[in-house]
Amino acid sequence: MKSIKIALPWQILIALVLGVVFGIFCHEYVKYISWAGDMFLRLLKMIVIPIVFSSMVVGVASIGKTGGLGRIAGKTFAYYVTTTVVATMIGLLFVNILKPGVGSSLVSQADTQAQLASADKISLGERIITIIPDNIVSTLAEGDLLAVIFFAILFGYFVTQVGDKSRETLIDVFQSVFDVIMKITLSVIKLAPYGVFSIVAKMISQQAGDMDKLVEIAQSLGMFVLIVWIGCLIQFFVILPSTVYFLGKENPWRHMKKMSTAILTAFSTCSSGAALPISLRDSQEKCGISNKIASFTLPLGATINMNGTALYEGVAVIFLSQVYGIELSFIEQMIIVVTVLFSAIGTASIPMAGLVMLSVAVTVAGLPLEGIGLVLAVEQLCDMPRTATNSYGDMCGAVVIAKSEGEKLTI
C-alpha cells in the first residue's frame, strides 16, 4: 500500500490545528512538549547568520557579473527595489492604522513585561554607527544582522573587483557554502510542523481554556491575515498595473489576462519558481517581449523581487511589536524595510523563504524569535496572495523594461 505524502504547508496547517486542540484540552501536559518548539527556534537562529551571509555574498557578486548588461540591469534593479519598497510601505500603513496586535492576549503579561524591560532604545546616529562592524568575527558571533548584511554586501561587491580567477573561485566557495547551508535549512524546515505544534500548544495553553481570550487570539490573527490580503490586493490591482500603464504605456488588464496562467500557477502552488517557465513563455509568445529582456528580468525577479513577501514581513514585524507592547519609531520601521529588502537577495530560492526572511527581520527589530510561532499559525493563508504578487511584479517589470528599451509589444 502506498504511503500518503502530505505537502509541508499542509503538514504545518495540520500541526497548527492539533496544537490548538492540545493546548485547549491538554494544557497541563504542554510543559512536556514545549522543548520541541524551543529546539526548532534555536535551529532557526543557528541557520540565519550563515544563510544570510553566504546568500548575500553570492547574490551581490553574481549581480555584479551582469555589469555587461549595463542600462538594462540598472533599470531592472531600480524597478524591483522601488516596487518592493512601495509594497512594504503599504503594509506598514495598514498595520499601523488598524493595529491588530495592540491589547491582544497572544502572549502572557509576564512575557510582555519582560520584553519591555529588555528593549533598549538607541538613537538613529548610534544605529547607523553600529551597522559598521568593528570586529566582524564578534559581529557574526553576536548575531548583529544589520552589521552582517552590511559586511556581506561590501564583501560581495569587492569580490567583483578582483581578477577573474579569484572572483570565480570566491563565488564558487561561497556558493558551495550556501549549498551546504541549504541542505541544513531543508532539514530544519522539515521539522517546522513539530515546532509549530509545540509553539501553538504552548501559546494556547497559556490562556488556560479561557474562551474569550481564544476568540481574541483568533480575531487578532484574522485581522493580521486581512491586512496582508488587503495590502497584496492593492499592490496587485493598483500599484503594479499602474506601472504597466504609466511606465510601460500598455493596457494592464490585457497584460494580466495574457499572463493569467502564470499568475494562477503562482497563486495555487505558492511557488514563484513553478510559475517562472510559464511566465517566460507567455511574456515572449503572448506579449512580444524579447528573449533578451525576458530571460534577464524574470529569473532575476524570481530571485530578488519579492513585493508580496516584503509586505508580509513588514506587517508581521509591526504586528509582533504591537503584541509585545513595543513601539517602533518611524526610523526603526524604515530600518526594517531596508533589512527586508536586502535579505531578499538570494533567499528567494530557499524553501519557505518567508520564514527565513521573517527570522531576519524579527531579529533586527529586537523582538523575541518565539513570536514567529504566532504568525506561522496563519502562514499558509498569507502565502497565496504574496506569492502571486511576487510573481506578477516580475511580469510587470519585464513589460516596463522592454518598453523602456523601445520594444514594440503585442499586449
URUR-V13152 format. One line per field, one symbol per residue. ss: DSSP state (h for helix, s for strand, l for the rest). psi: psi as a letter, one per 20 degrees, with the letter a starting at -180 (. if undefined). A space follows every 10 residues. Layout:
BEGIN
ss=???
psi=???
END
This chain:
BEGIN
ss=lllllllhhh hhhhhhhhhh hhhhhlhhhh hhlhhhhhhh hhhhhhhhhh hhhhhhhhhh hhhhhhhhhl hhhhhhhhhh hhhhhhhhhh hhhhhhhhll llllllllhh hhhhhhhhll lllhhhhhhh hllllhhhhh hhllhhhhhh hhhhhhhhhl lllhhhhhhh hhhhhhhhhh hhhhhhhhhh lhhhhhhhhh hhhhhlllll hhhhhhhhhh hhhhhhhhhh hhhhhhhhhh hhhhhhhlll lhhhhhhhlh hhhhhhhhhl lhhhhhhhhh hhhhhlllll hhhhhhhhhh hhhhllhhhh hhhhhhhhhh hhhllllllh hhhhhhhhhh hhhlllhhhl llhhhhhhhh hhhhllllhh hhhhhhllhh hhhhhhhhhh hhhhhhhhhh hhhhllllll l
psi=ppqpppqghh gggghgghgg gghgikhiih hiihhggggg hhhghhiggh hggghhgggg hhhhijhhid gggggggggg gghggggghg ghghhhghmh ipjrkhqqhg gghghhhipp pqrgghgggi hopiohghgg hiknhghggg hgggghgihi irqgggghgg ggghhggggg hggggggghh ighggggggg ggghhiiljo hghhhhghgg hghggggggg ghhgggifgg hhhhghhikr ohhhghghjh ghghggghik ohhhighghg ghhghhijpq hgggighghg higiomgggg ggggggghgh hggjkpoprg ghhhhggggg ghihohihip plhhgghhgg ggghikqphh hhhghhhkgh hihghhghgg ghhgghhhgg gghhjjqork .
END
